[in-house]
Amino acid sequence: MQITFLGTGAAEAYPGLFCTCMNCEKARELGGKNLRCRSSAVVNDDLFIDFGPDASAQATRFNVNLAGISDFLFTHSHWDHLAVHDMFFRSSGYRRNGNLDIATLWGNEESIDAVLDQLRVKLAKEFTVPGDIIPTREETRDELVDYLRLNVRVMEPRNTREIGRYTVHALDAMHKEPEKTMNFIIDDGTAVFLYATDTGPWGDDTWSFLDALDLQLDVVALDCTVGHGIPGGHHSYDSFLAEREGLRECGVLKEDTIFLAHHFSHQDGLVHNEVVDFMEHRGIKVTHDGLVIIRNS
């Protein structure tokens, strides 16, 4: 399994778009790994996690061919993880090569509703006088396959789906109630990867589901957004470390599991090298934009 982290920042990116706090100014000065776009990742070359506002630019930057993506997973409906306007460029009018396989967008009900709402406005502007006729969600769903080569599928937490060559287990995240936000365990037959961003400490249902799966993880990327702040819908450093200990006690970590801190904000946080100094001696790696992890169990 190869995992490419296209973005590793929170909603406002790092440095924040309009922020001049000490952390943001330091990140600007240092550059390099301290500069973080909104979080997204690609597994191998065909499974995309969280197509946000920076996804297309970061895919180009890090040599990911979006035409080869067969499935897109969405953790939840927040716009920094779900910004599908660029999907409109899948239409034949924007491609000189007419061959494009159908891809599937997977998310909870709120995420799929957000996809349909975003794309139906774009479709209305393409086919009618702007604002004249807005298609319904159902009409939009029908148009997606022919016009944008897209399917949409609802996926709920505490469920397992076979998605292409992957087995994907959806876990309950703790982020945006009452929306059923998700973390994902992805198994491609060579490695098992937990992608757990935009979550605070898990509830009992998540731990019970994880225990019932009876698996071991080769790679973990866990939310580490608020640094020395107070955990809630995101992890702090302290709750991050406590969650890692919970995973160890649950028996899902191997001796050589690659454990990654991921998804960072300038709010109460540190710049990259400072996070590395805090985490590395604890056996934890720190993600940065463009990081590639290769793991075979």
N, C-alpha and C positions, 0 to 999 in steps of 0.2 A: 504494500500500500504506500502510495505517495500522497502527502497532504501539503498543499500550498496555501499559506496564509496570505491572502491578497490584502487584507486590511486588519488592523488590530486595535483600532480606536473605538471610542464610544460615539454617541450621536453627534456631538459637536466637533468631532475629530480632535487631534492633538498635534499641534496647538489648536485651541478653539478658534473657530473662524474669525470671531470678532473680539477675542480676549487678549488682554495684555497683562495677565497675572504673571507672577514670578515663574511658575512652571512653564507657561506657554512661551515666555520670552527666552527662557533657558533652552527650551526645545528648539526654537527658531535659531538660536545662536549655534547650538551644537549640530543640528541637522542630522542626516543619516538615519539611524534606527530610532531616533527620538521623534521622528515625524510619522504620525499614524493616521491613515485614512479609516473610514468607517469599516467595521469588521465584516469580513466574508472569507470563505475558504473553499477550496476545490479539492475533492478526493479523486485521486488518479487524474484522469483527463475527461471525466464524463458526469461527475456528480457535484453540483454547486450548492453551497450552503449560504443562504441569505444574500440575495441579489439586491444590494443597497445602492445608494446614489453614486458611490465611487467604483462600483463593480466593473463597469465596462472599461474605464480608464486604467484601473489596476490590472485587469486581465491583459490589456495590451502591454502594460509596463513589464509584467512578469511572464509574458509569452504563453498565456493560456488562450487556446482557440475556443471561443464561445460557440462556434458552429458545431463543435464536437460534444457539447453538453447535452445529455439525454434527459436528465432529471434535475430539478431545482427544489431544494428543501427550504422552507421558511420556518424559523423558530417562532415567530409571532408577527403581528401586523404593524408594529411601529415602523415609521417611514424610513428610519436609518437601516432597517433590515429588509425592507420590502419597498422598492422603488422601481416599478416595472415599466415605466414609460419607454425605456430603451428597448424593451421587447418589441415595440412597434416596428423597429428596424429589421425584424425578421420577415416582414412582408416582402413580396417579390419585387415591388417597386424600388426597394433599397438594396437589392442583391443582383449582381450581374450573373452569378451562377444560380441557376434555377433549382438546384438540388439542395434541400434542407430537410433532414429527418424531423419527424414530429417529436417535440420534447414535452415533458409533463411537469407541471408545477404542483407541489405537494405542500399543504398547510392546513391549519385548523380552519374552522368555519369563518372566523373573523379575517384571517389572512386571505382566503379565497374570495370572500366578499370584497376585500380591499383591492385585490387584483382585478376583479370584474369591474369595480367602480372606476378604477384608474383607466382601464383600457376601453371601457364603453364611451367615455368622453372623447378619447382619441379617435375611436371609430366614428363617432358622430361628426367630428371635424373633417374626417377623411371623405365621408360619403354624403353629407348633407351640409346645408348652410349652417355654420357654427351656431349652436344653441337652438336650432330648429327642431330636430328630432333626436332625442337621446335614447338609444336602445335599452331595453331592460337587461337585467343581469342574465336572464335566460337566453335572450337573443344574442347577447355578447358571447356567452359560452358556445353557442352554435357557430358563431363566426370565427372563433379562435382557431379551430383546426384548419379550415380552408385558407384563411387570410394570414394568420400568423404562425401556423404550424405548431399550435400549442394545445395541449389538454390541461385541464385542471382537476385535481383530486383532493378530497377532504381526508385529512389524517388526524386522528385524535390521540391524546396521551394514553399511555398504558396499552398500546397496541403495537403489533409487529406487522410490517409489510415487506413483501418481496418487491424490490424496486430495481429493475434491470438485473445486474449481477450482484446486487447487494441485499443483505438482510438488514432492515432498519427497524430498530426498536425506539419508539417515541416515549419519552419520560415526561412527567409533570415537572415543569420549571416553576419557580416562585418569583413572578415578575410583575404581571399586569392583570390582577384580578378585576373582573370575573373572567377575563379571557383565559382560555386554557393554553397557556404558552408552553413551549416544548423544548427539551434537550433531546439529542439524538445519540444512540449507539449504532455505529455503522460497521458492518462485518462484510468484507469482500472475499473471505476465504483465506486470506493471507495474514490479516491482522484485524483487531477489533479496536475501534476508535470511539471514544466518548467526546462529543462536542457539547459543552455545557456552558454556554454564555447567556447573558441576560437572565441570570437567576441569582437569588440569594440562597440561604440554607434550605435544603429540600425538606418537604414534609414527610410524614410517615408513609403515605401512599407511594411515594417515589422509592423510598428505601425498600418497601415490601415488594414492589414490582421488580426492582433491580435484583433483590435476593432471589426471587422466583426464576429469573432468567438463568441463573447458575452459569455465569460466564466469567472470564477474566479479561482485563483490558490491557492492550498493548500500548495505547497512547491515550492520554487524557488532556484536553484543553478546557480549563475551568475559569470561569469569570473571576476577574480580580479588579473590578472597576473603581471602587471608591477608596482604595488605599487605606489611609489611617482614619477614614470617615466611619460612619455608622452603617452597618449592613441593613438591607431591607430587600428591595428588588434586585440588588446586586451584592456581590461579596466585598467585604473589606479584607485586608491582609489577614487579620485574626480569624475571621470566619472562613476564609479560603483554606488556611492551615487546618482548622478544625474539620472542614469537609474532607480534606485529604485524609485526615486521620480516620474519619468515619468510613471512607472507602477502603482503607487498609483493614479496619476492623471487620468490615463486611466480607472481606476475603476476595475482592475483585481485582486487587492490584498484584502484579507479579513482582519479583525481585528487580526486574529490569524494565518495568513500565516507565515509559517516557511521560513525565508529568509536567505540564505547561501552564504557566500563568498567562491569561489571555484577556483582551477587551479592557482597555485602560482609558481613564479620564484624567484630565488635568485637575479635576476637583479633588482636593485632599490627596493627590497622588504624587508620584515621583517621576523624573525622566528615566529613560530606558536604563542607563548604566546604574542608576541608583536602585532601580527595581532588581536588576541583576545582582547587585551587591547584597540586597536583602534576601533574595531567594536562592541564589546559587549554592551557598553552603548548606542549604536545607535540601539539596537534591532536586531542585525545581528549575526548569528552564523557563525563559521569558520569550514570548513570541514577539516578532517584529514584522513589519510589512515585507513580504517577499521570502519569509522563512519557509524552507522546504524540509519536511520530515519524511524519511523513508524508513519503513518498518515492515519486516516480515516476521511473524511469530514462530 
